[in-house]
Amino acid sequence: MPPARTGVAVYSAELVAALRNIHEIDVFVDEPIAAAAKTPRQDARTADSPGGGILRSAHDFVWRQQARPYDLTVFQVGNSSSHDFLWPYLFRYPGLAVLHDRHLHHARAAALLRLKRADDYRAEFAAAQPATSPDLAELAIAGFDNHLYYWWPMTRLITGASRVTAVHAPLVGAMLRAESPEAVIETLGLGHGERISGKRMASASARVRARHGIDPRDIVFGVFGGLTPEKRVRQILEAFAALLASHRVAHLLLVGAPADHYQVADDIARLGIGGRITVIGYVETDAAFTDYIAACDVSINLRWPSAGEVSGPWLRALAAGRPTITTDLSHMADVPALDPRTWTVGHAASTMGDPPDPVTVCIDILDEDHSLWLAMRRLASDADLRARLARAAVVYWDREHSPERMVRDYRRVIASAIASPVPRLEAPPHLGATGTERLDELLRPFGLAPNVWGRI
């Protein structure tokens, strides 16, 4: 939750605000986040919390659940260390697990190995990837990690332990069902973005361009979100430099937090394109973020490698009626997209009747440099194509990922999860540990039932 600077935090705040008039909701966050809100170890009502509501420390969940059991626990789970604290609760209080990433291996491996829990990591790897040799866990333990994590998602334990697992892309749901046929998998609209009037868009665009000295006539490309190598920032800079040879009125906005492991300024200097690029950095508010999207003619939302996420900035660009350039990812193959090598709608058309209106321009990662340059060159000069993509973008967003769609989906999935039984999962023992096992062992000779303290 805010003030954490993550896409899931923004999403969670929007979600709770949208559901508060339907459900009674308590929000539990990790201790460092509570501390960031200047309310360590106590309940806090802050302006940053959703709807001005209460953020509680996760340490308080157990006794609150004991005193007044919740109808349902809802976990927002991502491939980030911000979600490490959720894992013990996921297996002891099964509920609705919303996966924001198809792969959780990076974060889970880091959480266990950072604490030198190699045996627990081995056990989870073997249970989550039963068809894979358990010896492969030794690669991560030995430090050979990074891209190897993308081969093994480490989600099976969560889908198997949860009453319902929800994802944001239908094809991700299909992948999870194939791995865990016994699991209940649902799809939820992401609810990112907002409908924006043409007048507001024009006003915001003029305001942002004037603030940063960008000519109103320039064709502006925008990159939104963390400026990491996975967002293909270096490749975008290379393509933009090539574009400037024929389109001197092009401009590039980089809006997002810088990455510690990638210095974007070095590549800008190397390419000699600093005069046509504006680096904004992290934007604190949704309103300001939307203004920067409004200032762009095209939003570039690339990702490789991918953890199977649906990009929040991409959805915000669709909602704002901005044409987009995306990476052709397997879990997004059902989104109608133009291939810039042929300018025809690709694979999605094969599953539909007439070719659907394209929602985005999709880049084949195996032809990334060439295809990205083709896409940027065409979109920089073809206003009609930009308008066509913009119209289809809004229609797609409204149907699949608007806030109204998200609320409808959550009402359906919450009801399903409450009605679903707790699954029987044979998970590694440490995932069900209460922390009182040694105490129970000491009390047993005195005739006291195990975990007696948990029932007081």
Residue pairs with C-beta under 8 A, 6 or more apart in sequence:
1 9
1 12
1 13
1 27
1 29
1 33
1 48
1 49
1 50
1 55
2 9
2 10
2 13
2 48
2 49
3 9
3 33
3 36
3 37
3 48
4 33
4 36
4 82
5 257
5 282
6 78
6 80
6 82
7 100
7 225
7 312
7 313
8 76
8 78
8 80
8 82
8 83
8 100
9 82
10 192
10 286
10 312
11 76
11 100
11 190
11 191
11 192
11 312
12 27
12 50
12 76
13 49
13 50
14 50
14 191
14 192
14 403
15 50
15 76
15 191
15 406
15 410
16 25
16 27
16 50
16 51
16 53
17 50
17 51
18 191
18 403
18 406
18 407
19 25
19 407
19 410
20 50
20 51
20 53
22 407
22 411
23 414
25 53
26 54
26 56
26 64
26 70
27 49
27 50
27 53
27 54
27 55
27 56
28 55
28 56
28 57
28 58
28 60
28 61
29 55
29 56
29 57
29 58
30 58
30 82
30 84
30 85
31 40
31 41
31 57
31 58
31 59
31 85
33 55
33 82
34 40
34 41
34 44
34 55
34 56
34 57
37 44
37 46
37 48
37 49
37 55
38 44
38 46
39 46
39 55
40 57
41 57
41 59
42 57
43 54
43 55
43 56
43 60
44 54
44 55
44 56
45 52
45 53
45 54
46 52
46 55
49 55
56 64
58 85
58 89
61 89
61 93
62 454
64 70
65 73
65 93
66 454
66 455
71 418
72 95
72 96
72 163
72 414
72 417
72 418
73 89
73 93
73 94
73 95
73 96
74 95
74 96
74 98
74 414
75 86
75 89
75 90
75 95
75 96
75 97
75 98
75 162
76 83
76 98
76 100
77 83
77 86
77 90
77 97
77 98
77 99
77 100
77 101
77 104
77 158
78 99
78 100
78 101
78 104
78 107
78 309
79 100
79 101
79 103
79 104
79 105
79 106
79 107
79 307
79 309
80 107
81 107
81 110
81 111
83 107
84 107
84 111
87 108
87 111
87 431
88 431
88 433
90 97
90 158
90 161
90 162
91 157
91 161
91 425
91 427
91 431
91 432
92 432
92 434
94 161
94 162
94 163
94 422
94 423
95 162
95 163
95 417
96 162
96 163
96 164
96 165
96 166
96 413
96 414
96 417
97 158
97 159
97 161
97 162
97 164
97 165
97 166
98 165
98 166
98 167
98 188
99 155
99 158
99 165
99 166
99 167
99 172
99 176
100 168
100 309
101 307
101 308
101 309
102 153
102 155
102 167
102 172
102 175
102 176
102 306
102 307
102 308
102 309
102 331
103 149
103 150
103 153
103 154
103 155
103 307
103 308
104 153
104 154
104 155
104 158
104 307
105 149
105 150
105 152
105 153
105 154
106 145
106 149
106 307
108 124
108 154
109 121
109 140
109 145
109 149
109 154
112 118
112 120
112 121
112 124
113 121
113 140
113 141
118 141
120 428
120 430
121 137
121 140
121 141
122 134
122 137
122 141
123 428
123 430
124 154
124 157
124 428
124 431
125 132
125 134
125 136
125 137
125 140
125 152
125 154
126 134
126 137
127 156
127 157
127 426
127 427
127 428
128 152
128 153
128 154
128 155
128 156
128 157
129 136
129 152
129 154
129 156
130 156
132 152
136 152
139 145
139 148
140 148
140 149
147 305
150 305
150 307
153 179
153 308
155 176
155 179
156 179
156 180
157 425
157 427
157 431
158 165
159 165
159 176
159 179
159 180
159 183
159 185
160 180
160 182
160 183
160 423
160 425
160 427
161 423
161 425
161 427
161 431
162 183
162 184
162 423
163 184
163 417
163 418
163 420
163 421
163 422
163 423
164 184
164 185
164 186
164 413
164 416
164 417
164 420
165 176
165 183
165 184
165 185
165 186
166 185
166 186
166 187
166 188
166 409
166 413
167 173
167 176
167 185
167 186
167 187
167 188
168 187
168 188
168 189
168 190
168 309
168 310
168 401
169 187
169 308
169 310
169 331
169 332
170 187
170 334
171 330
171 331
171 332
171 333
171 334
172 308
172 331
173 185
173 186
173 187
175 308
175 331
176 183
176 185
177 183
177 185
182 423
183 423
184 416
184 420
186 409
186 412
186 413
186 416
187 409
188 406
188 409
188 410
188 413
189 400
189 401
189 402
189 405
189 406
189 408
189 409
190 310
190 312
190 315
190 401
190 406
191 401
191 402
191 403
191 405
191 406
191 407
192 312
192 315
192 316
192 319
192 401
193 315
193 316
193 317
193 318
193 319
193 320
193 397
193 401
193 402
194 290
194 316
194 319
194 403
195 319
195 394
195 398
195 402
196 290
196 294
196 319
196 320
196 321
200 294
201 294
201 320
201 321
202 294
204 290
204 291
204 294
204 295
205 291
205 294
205 295
206 216
207 291
208 214
208 291
208 292
208 294
208 295
209 215
209 216
209 218
209 220
209 295
212 253
212 278
212 280
214 220
214 251
214 278
214 295
215 249
215 251
217 249
218 249
218 250
218 251
219 247
219 249
219 250
219 251
219 297
219 298
219 379
219 380
220 250
220 251
220 252
220 253
220 295
220 296
220 297
220 298
221 236
221 240
221 250
221 251
221 252
221 253
221 296
221 297
221 298
221 299
221 300
221 376
221 380
222 252
222 253
222 254
222 255
222 292
222 293
222 295
222 296
222 298
222 299
222 300
222 317
222 322
223 231
223 233
223 236
223 252
223 253
223 254
223 255
223 256
223 299
223 300
223 301
224 255
224 256
224 289
224 292
224 293
224 299
224 301
224 313
224 316
224 317
225 231
225 255
225 256
225 301
225 311
225 312
225 313
226 256
226 257
226 259
227 233
227 254
227 256
227 257
227 258
227 259
227 262
227 264
228 259
228 261
228 262
229 259
229 261
229 262
230 303
230 304
230 305
230 306
231 256
231 302
231 303
232 302
232 303
232 304
232 327
232 368
233 254
233 262
233 264
233 267
234 262
234 267
235 302
235 368
235 369
235 372
236 252
236 300
236 302
236 372
237 252
237 264
237 267
237 268
237 271
237 273
237 277
238 271
238 369
239 369
239 372
239 373
239 376
240 250
240 252
240 273
240 276
240 277
240 376
241 271
241 272
241 273
242 373
243 250
243 373
243 376
243 377
243 380
244 250
244 273
244 276
246 377
247 377
247 380
247 381
250 276
250 376
250 380
251 276
251 277
251 278
252 273
252 276
252 277
252 278
253 277
253 278
253 280
253 292
253 295
253 296
254 264
254 277
254 278
254 279
254 280
255 280
255 281
255 283
255 289
255 292
256 280
256 281
256 282
256 283
257 281
257 282
258 264
258 281
264 279
265 279
268 274
268 277
268 279
280 292
283 289
283 292
289 316
290 316
290 320
293 299
293 313
293 316
293 317
293 320
293 322
294 320
296 317
296 322
297 322
297 323
297 379
297 380
297 386
298 322
298 323
298 324
298 325
298 376
298 379
298 380
298 386
299 313
299 314
299 317
299 322
299 323
299 324
299 325
300 324
300 325
300 376
301 311
301 313
301 314
301 317
301 324
301 325
301 326
302 325
302 326
302 327
302 363
302 372
303 309
303 311
303 326
303 327
303 329
304 327
304 329
304 365
304 368
306 327
306 329
306 331
308 329
308 331
310 332
310 401
311 326
314 324
314 326
314 360
315 397
315 401
317 324
317 393
318 324
318 359
318 393
318 394
318 396
318 397
318 401
319 393
319 394
319 397
319 401
319 402
321 390
321 391
321 393
321 394
322 390
322 393
323 360
323 361
323 379
323 385
323 386
323 389
323 390
323 393
324 359
324 360
324 361
324 389
324 393
325 360
325 361
325 362
325 363
325 372
325 375
325 376
325 379
326 332
326 337
326 360
326 361
326 362
326 363
327 362
327 363
327 365
327 368
328 337
328 339
328 346
328 362
328 363
328 364
328 365
333 347
333 348
334 348
334 351
335 348
335 359
335 360
335 362
335 396
336 345
336 348
336 349
336 352
336 355
336 356
336 357
336 358
336 359
336 392
336 396
337 345
337 346
337 348
337 358
337 359
337 360
337 361
337 362
338 344
338 345
338 346
338 358
338 360
338 361
338 362
338 389
339 345
339 346
339 362
339 364
339 371
340 361
340 363
340 371
340 372
340 374
340 375
340 378
341 364
341 367
341 370
341 371
341 374
343 378
344 355
345 355
345 356
345 358
346 362
348 356
349 355
349 356
357 388
357 391
357 392
357 395
358 388
358 389
358 392
359 389
359 392
359 393
359 396
360 389
360 393
361 375
361 379
361 389
363 371
363 372
363 375
364 371
378 385
379 385
379 386
398 405
399 405
434 451
434 454
436 451
436 453
436 454
439 453
440 450
440 451
440 452
443 450
443 452
444 450
